[in-house]
Amino acid sequence: MHSPTEALKIILQYSFAMPQESLTAPSAHGQILSEAVYASHHHPPADNSAMDGFALRADDCRGANDEEPVSLKMIGRSRAGEPFDGVLGPGEVVRIFTGALVPAGADVVEMQEYVRMEADRACFSRPLSVGAHIRRRGENFEPGSELMPAGALLQAAAVGLLCSAHVQDVRVHRRPKVAILGTGDELVALDEAVGRPETLVDSNGPMLSAYCAELGVDVVARTTCEDSIESVANWLLRAMDEADVILSTGGASVGEHDVMAEAWEAAGIDTVFWKIAMKPGKPLRFGVKKGPEGNERPDALVFALPGNPLSALTGFERYVSPSLRKMLGHKDLEDPKVRMPLSRGFKKKAGRTHFTQCALKPVADGWAAEAQTHQGSFMLRAAAVSELVGIFPAESSELSEGDLVEVYVRPGRLRGKTLQPLSED
């Protein structure tokens, strides 16, 4: 039985970045660049104003003060998209607005709040420095500048940058395609469960599908089927024709109705390992559908997750998610981890790593992790509200209040919180 660290290492050895494709920058939002992007022109393309104000020559305001302001003649206006068509000479000024091209002959922009108007003349009461409030041509980037490196995530700001740089297409890693199956004669859809206590609503399928959406992965199939070797094997064969990653929940252990091992064999899936020394989620099975001979890249990765919801979620978070992130081209594969003190003690059996739902608890000198109560493998309530997942080591049987532990931080759950690093003392 592998440790969590060993299991993840093995899974990632079989996980390869997806082939490249070309997309427009807006449609590639959330994906990973497979090639660096370089600028093809200057940005800004020409000197323009950073303020609403007045464009003039700095020499004309030399010596200006409140007692003896300098009065210059207004000769026109420059707006974004409507530049001043002329050359500004000594003693002249042009009204200018943010983003507008700086007129030829001008070398400074003064903010409008420091200028007094008298008919067709503008009065300046302080000296100005050449270049003030002017965005210079190429100040943001020049032709040949690297805008974004390979491996960068195309977030919202990146989309804006690339559009402003007139980048039409980018090369990204294709999104993996995922198929999800829930096994169990008792599973029904949400709207079919009313008044039927013998049934169980399929919560794993929607949960894993939602997680895939958060990662930017395409779910191409999601369904349930009965506990039958033939039914599961047939579904697996169909799924492997269209998906890169196959996820199933249920049937992963050794009970009378646990059919996954035989279904895998019938579908031609090679088991790489079965069972991880962790809680919850020990009976996780990982395998591959091998590609053509001589090709190290599998045709599909296959994960049989336990049916209990918290076990399925833990298996997805700790192993499936890093695999999918590698396939997407990410460099950082796991959720971020920090070290935090425990707010209270925790007992466990030695021998397995416990991935424990934890709340962020305010304490006198900062924050602590507090293990949630009611963490049965069939319970999702704690996971739905917990900010952290504690990593309680396999060799430990008892952790005390104040002990430092590593915790995974669930993405987005710490918004608004201020954390501070711990000393090593």
C-alpha positions as a Markdown table, in Angstrom:
| # | Residue | x | y | z |
|---|---|---|---|---|
| 1 | Met | 0.0 | 0.0 | 0.0 |
| 2 | His | 1.5 | 3.3 | -1.1 |
| 3 | Ser | 1.8 | 6.4 | 1.0 |
| 4 | Pro | 0.0 | 9.5 | -0.2 |
| 5 | Thr | 3.3 | 11.0 | -1.4 |
| 6 | Glu | 4.3 | 7.9 | -3.3 |
| 7 | Ala | 0.8 | 7.5 | -4.8 |
| 8 | Leu | 0.8 | 11.1 | -6.2 |
| 9 | Lys | 4.3 | 10.7 | -7.6 |
| 10 | Ile | 3.3 | 7.6 | -9.5 |
| 11 | Ile | 0.1 | 9.3 | -10.8 |
| 12 | Leu | 2.1 | 12.3 | -12.0 |
| 13 | Gln | 4.5 | 10.0 | -13.9 |
| 14 | Tyr | 1.6 | 8.9 | -16.1 |
| 15 | Ser | 0.2 | 12.5 | -16.4 |
| 16 | Phe | 1.3 | 14.4 | -19.5 |
| 17 | Ala | 0.5 | 17.9 | -20.7 |
| 18 | Met | -2.2 | 17.8 | -23.3 |
| 19 | Pro | -1.4 | 18.6 | -27.0 |
| 20 | Gln | -1.3 | 22.2 | -28.0 |
| 21 | Glu | -4.0 | 24.2 | -29.9 |
| 22 | Ser | -4.4 | 27.8 | -31.0 |
| 23 | Leu | -7.1 | 29.9 | -29.5 |
| 24 | Thr | -8.0 | 33.6 | -29.4 |
| 25 | Ala | -6.8 | 35.3 | -26.2 |
| 26 | Pro | -10.4 | 35.8 | -24.8 |
| 27 | Ser | -11.4 | 32.2 | -25.5 |
| 28 | Ala | -8.2 | 30.9 | -23.9 |
| 29 | His | -9.1 | 32.4 | -20.5 |
| 30 | Gly | -8.2 | 30.1 | -17.7 |
| 31 | Gln | -5.8 | 28.0 | -19.8 |
| 32 | Ile | -2.0 | 27.7 | -19.7 |
| 33 | Leu | 0.3 | 29.1 | -22.4 |
| 34 | Ser | 2.3 | 26.4 | -24.1 |
| 35 | Glu | 4.5 | 29.0 | -25.9 |
| 36 | Ala | 5.7 | 32.4 | -24.8 |
| 37 | Val | 4.0 | 35.4 | -26.3 |
| 38 | Tyr | 6.0 | 38.4 | -27.6 |
| 39 | Ala | 5.0 | 41.9 | -28.5 |
| 40 | Ser | 4.9 | 42.9 | -32.2 |
| 41 | His | 4.6 | 46.7 | -31.7 |
| 42 | His | 5.1 | 49.5 | -29.2 |
| 43 | His | 2.7 | 50.2 | -26.4 |
| 44 | Pro | 1.7 | 52.9 | -26.2 |
| 45 | Pro | 2.1 | 53.3 | -29.9 |
| 46 | Ala | 2.8 | 57.0 | -29.4 |
| 47 | Asp | 3.3 | 59.5 | -26.6 |
| 48 | Asn | -0.1 | 60.2 | -24.9 |
| 49 | Ser | -1.4 | 62.0 | -21.9 |
| 50 | Ala | -1.8 | 60.4 | -18.5 |
| 51 | Met | -4.2 | 63.1 | -17.4 |
| 52 | Asp | -6.9 | 65.5 | -18.4 |
| 53 | Gly | -5.1 | 68.8 | -18.6 |
| 54 | Phe | -3.0 | 71.0 | -21.0 |
| 55 | Ala | -0.1 | 70.1 | -23.3 |
| 56 | Leu | 2.6 | 72.7 | -23.6 |
| 57 | Arg | 6.4 | 73.3 | -23.7 |
| 58 | Ala | 8.1 | 73.1 | -20.3 |
| 59 | Asp | 10.3 | 76.1 | -21.3 |
| 60 | Asp | 7.3 | 78.3 | -21.5 |
| 61 | Cys | 6.6 | 77.9 | -17.7 |
| 62 | Arg | 10.1 | 78.4 | -16.5 |
| 63 | Gly | 9.9 | 80.9 | -13.5 |
| 64 | Ala | 6.1 | 80.8 | -13.3 |
| 65 | Asn | 4.6 | 81.3 | -9.8 |
| 66 | Asp | 1.4 | 82.5 | -8.1 |
| 67 | Glu | 2.4 | 86.1 | -8.2 |
| 68 | Glu | 3.6 | 86.0 | -11.8 |
| 69 | Pro | 1.7 | 83.3 | -13.7 |
| 70 | Val | 2.5 | 82.5 | -17.3 |
| 71 | Ser | -0.4 | 83.1 | -19.8 |
| 72 | Leu | -0.4 | 80.9 | -23.0 |
| 73 | Lys | -2.7 | 81.0 | -26.0 |
| 74 | Met | -5.1 | 78.1 | -26.5 |
| 75 | Ile | -4.8 | 76.8 | -30.1 |
| 76 | Gly | -6.8 | 73.5 | -30.0 |
| 77 | Arg | -7.8 | 70.3 | -28.4 |
| 78 | Ser | -6.5 | 66.7 | -28.4 |
| 79 | Arg | -8.9 | 63.9 | -27.5 |
| 80 | Ala | -8.4 | 60.1 | -27.5 |
| 81 | Gly | -9.2 | 59.2 | -31.1 |
| 82 | Glu | -9.2 | 62.8 | -32.2 |
| 83 | Pro | -5.6 | 64.2 | -32.1 |
| 84 | Phe | -4.6 | 67.8 | -32.5 |
| 85 | Asp | -3.6 | 68.3 | -36.1 |
| 86 | Gly | -0.8 | 70.7 | -36.0 |
| 87 | Val | 2.5 | 71.7 | -34.3 |
| 88 | Leu | 2.5 | 73.5 | -30.9 |
| 89 | Gly | 4.9 | 76.5 | -30.9 |
| 90 | Pro | 6.3 | 78.8 | -28.1 |
| 91 | Gly | 3.6 | 80.5 | -26.1 |
| 92 | Glu | 0.9 | 78.1 | -27.2 |
| 93 | Val | -1.0 | 75.4 | -25.3 |
| 94 | Val | -3.4 | 72.6 | -26.3 |
| 95 | Arg | -6.3 | 71.3 | -24.2 |
| 96 | Ile | -5.7 | 67.5 | -23.8 |
| 97 | Phe | -7.5 | 64.6 | -22.3 |
| 98 | Thr | -6.4 | 61.2 | -20.9 |
| 99 | Gly | -5.2 | 58.9 | -23.6 |
| 100 | Ala | -5.0 | 61.6 | -26.2 |
| 101 | Leu | -1.9 | 61.9 | -28.4 |
| 102 | Val | 0.6 | 64.6 | -27.2 |
| 103 | Pro | 0.8 | 67.2 | -29.9 |
| 104 | Ala | 4.0 | 67.7 | -31.8 |
| 105 | Gly | 6.1 | 70.4 | -30.1 |
| 106 | Ala | 4.7 | 69.7 | -26.6 |
| 107 | Asp | 6.9 | 68.0 | -24.0 |
| 108 | Val | 4.8 | 68.2 | -20.8 |
| 109 | Val | 1.2 | 67.9 | -19.6 |
| 110 | Glu | -0.1 | 70.0 | -16.7 |
| 111 | Met | -3.1 | 68.7 | -14.7 |
| 112 | Gln | -6.2 | 70.8 | -15.3 |
| 113 | Glu | -6.7 | 71.5 | -11.6 |
| 114 | Tyr | -3.5 | 73.7 | -11.6 |
| 115 | Val | -4.5 | 75.8 | -14.5 |
| 116 | Arg | -6.7 | 78.9 | -14.6 |
| 117 | Met | -8.6 | 79.9 | -17.8 |
| 118 | Glu | -9.0 | 83.5 | -18.9 |
| 119 | Ala | -11.0 | 83.6 | -22.2 |
| 120 | Asp | -8.8 | 81.8 | -24.8 |
| 121 | Arg | -5.7 | 81.8 | -22.6 |
| 122 | Ala | -4.5 | 79.3 | -20.0 |
| 123 | Cys | -2.5 | 80.6 | -16.9 |
| 124 | Phe | 0.2 | 78.4 | -15.3 |
| 125 | Ser | 1.5 | 79.3 | -11.8 |
| 126 | Arg | 4.4 | 76.8 | -11.4 |
| 127 | Pro | 7.4 | 75.5 | -13.3 |
| 128 | Leu | 7.0 | 72.1 | -15.0 |
| 129 | Ser | 9.4 | 69.2 | -15.7 |
| 130 | Val | 9.8 | 67.8 | -19.2 |
| 131 | Gly | 7.9 | 64.5 | -19.6 |
| 132 | Ala | 5.5 | 65.0 | -16.6 |
| 133 | His | 2.2 | 63.2 | -17.1 |
| 134 | Ile | 3.2 | 61.8 | -20.5 |
| 135 | Arg | 3.1 | 58.1 | -21.2 |
| 136 | Arg | 6.0 | 57.6 | -23.5 |
| 137 | Arg | 5.9 | 55.5 | -26.7 |
| 138 | Gly | 6.9 | 51.9 | -25.8 |
| 139 | Glu | 6.8 | 52.6 | -22.1 |
| 140 | Asn | 4.7 | 49.5 | -21.5 |
| 141 | Phe | 6.5 | 47.3 | -24.0 |
| 142 | Glu | 8.4 | 47.3 | -27.2 |
| 143 | Pro | 8.5 | 45.0 | -30.2 |
| 144 | Gly | 10.2 | 41.7 | -29.2 |
| 145 | Ser | 9.4 | 42.1 | -25.5 |
| 146 | Glu | 8.1 | 38.9 | -23.8 |
| 147 | Leu | 4.6 | 39.6 | -22.7 |
| 148 | Met | 4.0 | 36.3 | -21.0 |
| 149 | Pro | 6.2 | 33.2 | -20.6 |
| 150 | Ala | 5.3 | 29.7 | -21.5 |
| 151 | Gly | 3.5 | 28.0 | -18.6 |
| 152 | Ala | 1.7 | 31.2 | -17.5 |
| 153 | Leu | -2.0 | 31.1 | -16.6 |
| 154 | Leu | -4.2 | 33.3 | -18.8 |
| 155 | Gln | -6.2 | 35.1 | -16.1 |
| 156 | Ala | -8.4 | 38.2 | -16.7 |
| 157 | Ala | -5.5 | 40.7 | -16.6 |
| 158 | Ala | -3.5 | 38.5 | -19.1 |
| 159 | Val | -6.4 | 38.5 | -21.5 |
| 160 | Gly | -6.5 | 42.3 | -21.3 |
| 161 | Leu | -2.8 | 42.6 | -21.9 |
| 162 | Leu | -2.8 | 40.3 | -24.9 |
| 163 | Cys | -5.7 | 42.1 | -26.5 |
| 164 | Ser | -4.1 | 45.5 | -25.9 |
| 165 | Ala | -1.0 | 44.1 | -27.6 |
| 166 | His | -3.1 | 43.1 | -30.7 |
| 167 | Val | -2.3 | 39.4 | -30.1 |
| 168 | Gln | -4.8 | 37.4 | -32.2 |
| 169 | Asp | -4.0 | 33.9 | -31.2 |
| 170 | Val | -2.1 | 32.1 | -28.5 |
| 171 | Arg | -0.9 | 28.5 | -28.1 |
| 172 | Val | -2.3 | 26.7 | -25.1 |
| 173 | His | -2.6 | 23.2 | -23.9 |
| 174 | Arg | -5.9 | 21.6 | -24.8 |
| 175 | Arg | -8.3 | 21.1 | -21.9 |
| 176 | Pro | -8.5 | 17.4 | -20.8 |
| 177 | Lys | -11.8 | 15.7 | -21.4 |
| 178 | Val | -13.2 | 13.9 | -18.3 |
| 179 | Ala | -16.0 | 11.3 | -18.1 |
| 180 | Ile | -17.6 | 10.6 | -14.7 |
| 181 | Leu | -19.5 | 7.5 | -13.6 |
| 182 | Gly | -21.4 | 6.8 | -10.4 |
| 183 | Thr | -21.9 | 3.1 | -9.7 |
| 184 | Gly | -24.6 | 1.6 | -7.5 |
| 185 | Asp | -28.1 | 0.1 | -7.9 |
| 186 | Glu | -29.3 | 2.6 | -5.2 |
| 187 | Leu | -28.3 | 5.8 | -7.0 |
| 188 | Val | -31.0 | 8.1 | -8.4 |
| 189 | Ala | -31.1 | 11.6 | -9.7 |
| 190 | Leu | -31.9 | 14.5 | -7.3 |
| 191 | Asp | -35.5 | 14.8 | -8.5 |
| 192 | Glu | -36.2 | 11.0 | -8.2 |
| 193 | Ala | -35.4 | 10.6 | -4.5 |
| 194 | Val | -38.4 | 12.1 | -2.8 |
| 195 | Gly | -40.2 | 9.6 | -0.5 |
| 196 | Arg | -37.7 | 6.8 | -1.3 |
| 197 | Pro | -35.5 | 6.1 | 1.7 |
| 198 | Glu | -34.0 | 3.0 | 0.1 |
| 199 | Thr | -32.4 | 5.2 | -2.6 |
| 200 | Leu | -29.3 | 7.5 | -2.5 |
| 201 | Val | -29.0 | 10.7 | -4.5 |
| 202 | Asp | -26.0 | 10.8 | -6.8 |
| 203 | Ser | -24.1 | 13.7 | -5.2 |
| 204 | Asn | -20.6 | 12.5 | -6.3 |
| 205 | Gly | -21.3 | 13.1 | -10.0 |
| 206 | Pro | -22.4 | 16.7 | -9.6 |
| 207 | Met | -19.7 | 17.4 | -7.0 |
| 208 | Leu | -16.8 | 16.1 | -9.2 |
| 209 | Ser | -18.3 | 17.8 | -12.3 |
| 210 | Ala | -18.3 | 21.1 | -10.4 |
| 211 | Tyr | -14.7 | 20.6 | -9.3 |
| 212 | Cys | -13.7 | 19.9 | -12.9 |
| 213 | Ala | -15.4 | 23.1 | -14.0 |
| 214 | Glu | -13.4 | 25.0 | -11.3 |
| 215 | Leu | -10.2 | 23.6 | -12.8 |
| 216 | Gly | -11.2 | 24.5 | -16.4 |
| 217 | Val | -11.7 | 20.9 | -17.5 |
| 218 | Asp | -14.3 | 19.7 | -19.9 |
| 219 | Val | -16.7 | 17.0 | -18.6 |
| 220 | Val | -17.9 | 15.1 | -21.7 |
| 221 | Ala | -20.0 | 12.5 | -20.0 |
| 222 | Arg | -21.6 | 12.0 | -16.6 |
| 223 | Thr | -24.0 | 9.2 | -15.7 |
| 224 | Thr | -24.7 | 6.4 | -13.2 |
| 225 | Cys | -25.1 | 2.6 | -13.7 |
| 226 | Glu | -25.9 | -0.5 | -11.8 |
| 227 | Asp | -23.4 | -2.7 | -9.9 |
| 228 | Ser | -22.8 | -5.0 | -12.8 |
| 229 | Ile | -19.4 | -5.9 | -14.3 |
| 230 | Glu | -20.8 | -5.9 | -17.8 |
| 231 | Ser | -22.6 | -2.5 | -17.4 |
| 232 | Val | -19.5 | -0.8 | -15.9 |
| 233 | Ala | -17.1 | -2.4 | -18.4 |
| 234 | Asn | -19.3 | -1.3 | -21.3 |
| 235 | Trp | -19.4 | 2.3 | -20.0 |
| 236 | Leu | -15.7 | 2.3 | -19.5 |
| 237 | Leu | -15.1 | 1.2 | -23.1 |
| 238 | Arg | -17.3 | 3.9 | -24.5 |
| 239 | Ala | -15.8 | 6.6 | -22.2 |
| 240 | Met | -12.3 | 5.8 | -23.2 |
| 241 | Asp | -13.2 | 6.6 | -26.8 |
| 242 | Glu | -13.8 | 10.2 | -26.0 |
| 243 | Ala | -12.2 | 11.1 | -22.6 |
| 244 | Asp | -8.7 | 11.5 | -21.5 |
| 245 | Val | -9.5 | 10.9 | -17.8 |
| 246 | Ile | -12.1 | 8.5 | -16.5 |
| 247 | Leu | -13.5 | 8.9 | -13.0 |
| 248 | Ser | -15.8 | 6.5 | -11.2 |
| 249 | Thr | -17.1 | 6.5 | -7.7 |
| 250 | Gly | -18.2 | 3.4 | -5.8 |
| 251 | Gly | -17.4 | -0.3 | -6.3 |
| 252 | Ala | -13.7 | 0.3 | -5.5 |
| 253 | Ser | -13.3 | -1.9 | -2.5 |
| 254 | Val | -13.8 | -5.7 | -2.0 |
| 255 | Gly | -17.5 | -6.0 | -1.0 |
| 256 | Glu | -20.0 | -8.3 | -2.7 |
| 257 | His | -21.2 | -5.4 | -4.9 |
| 258 | Asp | -17.7 | -3.9 | -5.6 |
| 259 | Val | -17.3 | -4.8 | -9.3 |
| 260 | Met | -14.6 | -2.3 | -10.4 |
| 261 | Ala | -11.6 | -4.6 | -10.4 |
| 262 | Glu | -13.3 | -7.1 | -12.7 |
| 263 | Ala | -14.8 | -4.4 | -14.9 |
| 264 | Trp | -11.4 | -2.8 | -15.4 |
| 265 | Glu | -10.0 | -6.2 | -16.5 |
| 266 | Ala | -12.9 | -6.7 | -18.9 |
| 267 | Ala | -12.3 | -3.2 | -20.4 |
| 268 | Gly | -8.6 | -3.7 | -20.8 |
| 269 | Ile | -7.5 | -1.2 | -18.1 |
| 270 | Asp | -4.2 | -1.9 | -16.4 |
| 271 | Thr | -4.2 | -1.3 | -12.7 |
| 272 | Val | -1.1 | 0.6 | -11.6 |
| 273 | Phe | -1.9 | 0.5 | -7.9 |
| 274 | Trp | -4.8 | -0.1 | -5.5 |
| 275 | Lys | -5.1 | 1.4 | -2.0 |
| 276 | Ile | -3.3 | 4.4 | -0.4 |
| 277 | Ala | -2.4 | 4.6 | 3.3 |
| 278 | Met | -4.7 | 7.5 | 4.0 |
| 279 | Lys | -8.1 | 8.3 | 5.6 |
| 280 | Pro | -10.6 | 8.9 | 4.2 |
| 281 | Gly | -10.3 | 7.2 | 0.8 |
| 282 | Lys | -8.0 | 4.3 | 1.3 |
| 283 | Pro | -9.4 | 2.0 | -1.5 |
| 284 | Leu | -8.6 | 4.4 | -4.4 |
| 285 | Arg | -7.6 | 2.5 | -7.6 |
| 286 | Phe | -5.5 | 4.0 | -10.3 |
| 287 | Gly | -4.9 | 2.6 | -13.7 |
| 288 | Val | -4.3 | 3.4 | -17.4 |
| 289 | Lys | -5.5 | 2.4 | -20.8 |
| 290 | Lys | -2.2 | 2.0 | -22.6 |
| 291 | Gly | -1.6 | 3.7 | -25.9 |
| 292 | Pro | 0.1 | 2.3 | -29.0 |
| 293 | Glu | 3.2 | 0.2 | -28.4 |
| 294 | Gly | 6.2 | 2.4 | -27.9 |
| 295 | Asn | 4.1 | 5.4 | -26.8 |
| 296 | Glu | 4.7 | 6.3 | -23.2 |
| 297 | Arg | 1.6 | 8.5 | -23.1 |
| 298 | Pro | -1.5 | 6.5 | -22.0 |
| 299 | Asp | -4.7 | 6.8 | -24.0 |
| 300 | Ala | -6.5 | 7.4 | -20.8 |
| 301 | Leu | -6.0 | 7.7 | -17.0 |
| 302 | Val | -8.6 | 5.9 | -14.9 |
| 303 | Phe | -9.4 | 6.6 | -11.3 |
| 304 | Ala | -11.8 | 4.5 | -9.3 |
| 305 | Leu | -12.7 | 6.6 | -6.3 |
| 306 | Pro | -14.5 | 5.3 | -3.2 |
| 307 | Gly | -18.3 | 5.9 | -3.2 |
| 308 | Asn | -18.5 | 7.7 | 0.1 |
| 309 | Pro | -18.7 | 11.4 | -0.8 |
| 310 | Leu | -15.9 | 12.7 | 1.5 |
| 311 | Ser | -13.6 | 9.8 | 0.4 |
| 312 | Ala | -14.4 | 10.6 | -3.3 |
| 313 | Leu | -13.7 | 14.4 | -2.7 |
| 314 | Thr | -10.4 | 13.7 | -0.9 |
| 315 | Gly | -9.2 | 11.4 | -3.6 |
| 316 | Phe | -10.1 | 14.0 | -6.2 |
| 317 | Glu | -8.4 | 16.9 | -4.4 |
| 318 | Arg | -5.2 | 15.1 | -3.5 |
| 319 | Tyr | -4.7 | 13.0 | -6.7 |
| 320 | Val | -7.0 | 13.7 | -9.6 |
| 321 | Ser | -6.7 | 17.5 | -9.3 |
| 322 | Pro | -2.9 | 17.6 | -9.5 |
| 323 | Ser | -3.0 | 15.1 | -12.4 |
| 324 | Leu | -5.5 | 17.3 | -14.3 |
| 325 | Arg | -3.5 | 20.4 | -13.5 |
| 326 | Lys | -0.4 | 18.8 | -15.0 |
| 327 | Met | -2.4 | 17.9 | -18.1 |
| 328 | Leu | -3.5 | 21.5 | -18.4 |
| 329 | Gly | 0.1 | 22.6 | -18.3 |
| 330 | His | 0.3 | 24.1 | -14.8 |
| 331 | Lys | 3.6 | 24.2 | -13.0 |
| 332 | Asp | 2.1 | 24.3 | -9.5 |
| 333 | Leu | 0.1 | 21.1 | -9.2 |
| 334 | Glu | -1.2 | 20.9 | -5.6 |
| 335 | Asp | -3.2 | 23.3 | -3.5 |
| 336 | Pro | -1.0 | 25.7 | -1.5 |
| 337 | Lys | 0.2 | 24.5 | 1.9 |
| 338 | Val | 1.0 | 26.4 | 5.1 |
| 339 | Arg | 2.1 | 25.4 | 8.6 |
| 340 | Met | -0.3 | 26.3 | 11.3 |
| 341 | Pro | -0.8 | 25.5 | 15.0 |
| 342 | Leu | -3.7 | 23.3 | 16.1 |
| 343 | Ser | -6.3 | 25.0 | 18.2 |
| 344 | Arg | -7.0 | 21.8 | 20.1 |
| 345 | Gly | -5.7 | 18.3 | 20.3 |
| 346 | Phe | -6.6 | 15.4 | 17.9 |
| 347 | Lys | -6.3 | 11.7 | 18.3 |
| 348 | Lys | -6.0 | 9.1 | 15.5 |
| 349 | Lys | -4.8 | 5.6 | 14.8 |
| 350 | Ala | -1.2 | 5.5 | 13.7 |
| 351 | Gly | -0.5 | 3.9 | 10.2 |
| 352 | Arg | -2.4 | 6.1 | 7.8 |
| 353 | Thr | -2.1 | 9.8 | 6.9 |
| 354 | His | -5.4 | 11.6 | 7.8 |
| 355 | Phe | -6.6 | 14.4 | 5.6 |
| 356 | Thr | -8.8 | 16.2 | 8.1 |
| 357 | Gln | -11.2 | 19.0 | 7.4 |
| 358 | Cys | -10.2 | 22.0 | 9.4 |
| 359 | Ala | -11.7 | 25.5 | 10.1 |
| 360 | Leu | -9.6 | 28.6 | 10.4 |
| 361 | Lys | -9.8 | 29.6 | 14.0 |
| 362 | Pro | -8.8 | 33.1 | 15.3 |
| 363 | Val | -6.4 | 32.9 | 18.3 |
| 364 | Ala | -4.6 | 35.5 | 20.4 |
| 365 | Asp | -1.6 | 35.7 | 18.1 |
| 366 | Gly | -3.1 | 35.0 | 14.7 |
| 367 | Trp | -4.8 | 31.9 | 13.3 |
| 368 | Ala | -4.9 | 28.2 | 14.1 |
| 369 | Ala | -6.4 | 25.2 | 12.4 |
| 370 | Glu | -9.3 | 23.5 | 14.2 |
| 371 | Ala | -10.2 | 20.0 | 13.2 |
| 372 | Gln | -13.9 | 19.8 | 12.5 |
| 373 | Thr | -16.1 | 17.3 | 14.3 |
| 374 | His | -18.3 | 14.8 | 12.4 |
| 375 | Gln | -15.9 | 13.8 | 9.6 |
| 376 | Gly | -17.3 | 10.4 | 8.6 |
| 377 | Ser | -16.4 | 9.4 | 5.1 |
| 378 | Phe | -20.1 | 9.8 | 4.0 |
| 379 | Met | -20.3 | 13.3 | 5.4 |
| 380 | Leu | -19.7 | 16.4 | 3.3 |
| 381 | Arg | -20.9 | 19.1 | 5.6 |
| 382 | Ala | -17.5 | 19.8 | 7.1 |
| 383 | Ala | -15.8 | 19.9 | 3.7 |
| 384 | Ala | -18.4 | 22.3 | 2.4 |
| 385 | Val | -17.5 | 25.0 | 4.9 |
| 386 | Ser | -13.8 | 24.2 | 5.8 |
| 387 | Glu | -11.1 | 26.5 | 4.6 |
| 388 | Leu | -8.3 | 24.0 | 5.3 |
| 389 | Val | -7.4 | 20.3 | 5.0 |
| 390 | Gly | -5.0 | 19.2 | 7.7 |
| 391 | Ile | -2.3 | 16.7 | 6.9 |
| 392 | Phe | -2.0 | 14.6 | 10.0 |
| 393 | Pro | 1.1 | 12.3 | 9.6 |
| 394 | Ala | 0.7 | 8.5 | 9.4 |
| 395 | Glu | 3.1 | 7.9 | 12.3 |
| 396 | Ser | 1.2 | 10.2 | 14.7 |
| 397 | Ser | -1.4 | 8.9 | 17.1 |
| 398 | Glu | -2.0 | 12.0 | 19.0 |
| 399 | Leu | -1.5 | 15.7 | 18.2 |
| 400 | Ser | -1.7 | 18.3 | 20.9 |
| 401 | Glu | -3.0 | 21.9 | 21.0 |
| 402 | Gly | -0.3 | 24.2 | 19.6 |
| 403 | Asp | 1.4 | 21.5 | 17.5 |
| 404 | Leu | 2.4 | 22.8 | 14.1 |
| 405 | Val | 0.8 | 20.9 | 11.2 |
| 406 | Glu | 0.8 | 21.4 | 7.4 |
| 407 | Val | -2.6 | 22.2 | 6.0 |
| 408 | Tyr | -3.8 | 22.5 | 2.4 |
| 409 | Val | -5.6 | 25.8 | 1.7 |
| 410 | Arg | -8.7 | 25.4 | -0.3 |
| 411 | Pro | -8.6 | 27.9 | -3.2 |
| 412 | Gly | -10.6 | 31.0 | -2.5 |
| 413 | Arg | -11.5 | 30.1 | 1.1 |
| 414 | Leu | -9.1 | 32.6 | 2.7 |
| 415 | Arg | -10.3 | 35.8 | 1.0 |
| 416 | Gly | -10.4 | 38.7 | 3.4 |
| 417 | Lys | -8.1 | 37.0 | 5.9 |
| 418 | Thr | -4.6 | 38.4 | 6.9 |
| 419 | Leu | -2.1 | 35.7 | 7.6 |
| 420 | Gln | 1.4 | 36.2 | 9.0 |
| 421 | Pro | 4.3 | 33.8 | 8.8 |
| 422 | Leu | 5.3 | 31.7 | 11.8 |
| 423 | Ser | 8.8 | 32.0 | 13.3 |
| 424 | Glu | 10.9 | 28.9 | 13.2 |
| 425 | Asp | 11.4 | 29.0 | 17.0 |
